[in-house]
């Protein structure tokens, strides 16, 4: 089954290639009556734009056009179709690379799967595809707003620079985050020179984004195969350059004793709560009401400008030097994408939970 649709009840299907006419999507299963804040949606798209040092020279206006499913500023409950036109495509950048496989790109694997060369700029494998995710994620956020669920992500590592700020304090305050999405401005000031150095040498950088979901009620998530953390992991690892997902204590939990790790429970202000949150807000695949906390690790942008060894389509050795317009470090642009995918998962499970027992139907 083609993998262009995400979600169970709140479903997003995307279409379009990096240098095609447009990127677009269809959201199905969105309830009627949600007030659509068009300005907010544009602000979310603007967060994805390359406006920081070392970002791609490709400048797209990224103006979304809604085709259906919205009337007088409210959702109709019918499929929401939308388009974001590609106005700054430059496929000629790839003319010299058409017979070569770019290292760590999808050129080779896509050709082996479909039998045709990947489209210029990576086609569906391009980061350009994520525009549709941000539009849908913004609408999902508006849905979650009605349930007081808030999603906030920030950069905690780029290259070998790790945030000095205490992540737990950032989570508690909710106020830390630099304009470019770093956990604080101090980290941003440390990273910008590192990005400039990589850009000068023709190299690239990856990083880690930490995401916190606040206000999730206990009970979201499905047993066994559709556990909340499983769907979050799938959502995050569907982002092109994502290579790792960790929630709660993650790998660190393996070195702890059970007596140290367990989130012991108590009653405070008339409700059940936990003394710690080592499970990251999810137990048995279902939310427990605490903050959901996870990390996503992203590899460096594969389009480096220095010469690399590869082969052509006939399997003959070759040397490739990638030009064109590419990010030196794309992590700041990924912050809103991580939030958007988390919003799609939470919106989907919020709707699924409405039928989990008789009293909620």
Steps between C-alpha positions, in 0.01 A plus 500: 500500500648841403634684803368850429228499768551544873247450779199283581203734561673835453670418170742695283583405142772709333607540139751690290873506429776744589515664156147421386212745468395482865507314828158421641289283718156377597398481866215258561323441829537851639186580703268780395486829687869566562584868457787530254760764585653566158757738646619229740534249215716748307711564809564127527605486134729798558675309780604242241652759265879526456559828684807414709874504417609209283154415368412432139482784250169363369238750615139392462206720610320189633151645479234237560184488288207308646284328242229336708376409845492853646218755481482836675809416700373169641557139406208320336591146603569419135847442347723807522700535179788745475790605275831678552646590160869457419608833353878484544582160355828471310524147368797592277715477814474123463575462128863401560398248768231316305714189437669491843376369833542759776645345819245455783215630282201299378615493135618138500227354721213679321629380163524142627143518632324679214729430203525867404753764611404719794359841401723807503566622851405168655133508398288355781814433706579872513451705814269716289233234555472603866317821408175300488570354844531848649165613356324188630687520831381858548137390459563211739639749753181706471301183573721419801470855630139425589627228736779722641772279352816694415800376302838670524831388348849650519852422384722348768799396286666596172816319399712464813337793681257390771266737681620639832145590605325258732239325288272435798502872585417583139209258511368642825529865398384460142662835431839400368559480126701726276346648184670228294366218717796434728432426866639844584687787335830399660498171309406681179799732540730198540357312200491779239884513466509119472252513213704775332815289530327197346358712218843642420648152470207371293387263774171458689367439853221306673360520851240404760157651564321451832119516499263542794124446484316661790137459605448151358221330696560147629364230272622591148659216305394158378617163634771280348576619146369858506661609824537875530880487505498265200295743293714793614812305402354421157405864453846628589691237305290581193681836486765466231824533698380360835719217626408455867201527735510485880229571756518532875840386627549299183825304485605628842223287655698186417762584766252583779353266758124464507483656846676808360308519176137442596277808498346475845150639544329729746188715533530877481231766485235232465653315205744216442847613397856367476811583701723465192450477124758246387243337269463823306125527554410163347442166674373187327489702180238734652547855630501535879433876521862605553701695243587287196870551430699362208814568299560467126850467353568630148793413277698774321362629170639255241558766231860592579697712253832316531591218255373153593532153353195347334395301194289580197192310386720248323688430823818670385707687762465876493562811704209728584501860619152624587418862421162668509311645797511298820495555875827478688297415811129434463426436869342846568251435219410162648369633832157586360492174304555297817220693669272453198546124489443475876179703457375260231559203732330662799202621294455151358515332842270761654235409243565127535462524877147635465383148418703310757207441738126553510509813711718687247292421192 
